């Protein structure tokens, strides 16, 4: 018979400590966290005029090529290429110099347009 050693046990991975959950009751009580004047102003404010009920927004859906409708439950996420991030930074700097504020959505949309255009042009140059 041959002597076989039992495989060594790997040490258990340390677990992360649990997150502390906030005490929502303490956070919600305004009398302790807000100055007294602020509370009095809110209580004395007149009731707002009733507004027309808002129509529910149509849920976002995706239609497949076969015609199947799939509801979209969460936003699409993707990683931007480094050169697109550079274009975003340049766009924000240009708008800041003009005194305008550029939203993240607008910056990303413009950067992707420019990045895609530059990429297509580079491919075209490489083909020729």
Long-range contacts (C-beta under 8 A, 24 or more apart in sequence): 80-108, 80-111, 80-112, 81-115, 83-115, 83-118, 84-111, 84-112, 84-115, 85-111, 87-111, 87-114, 87-115
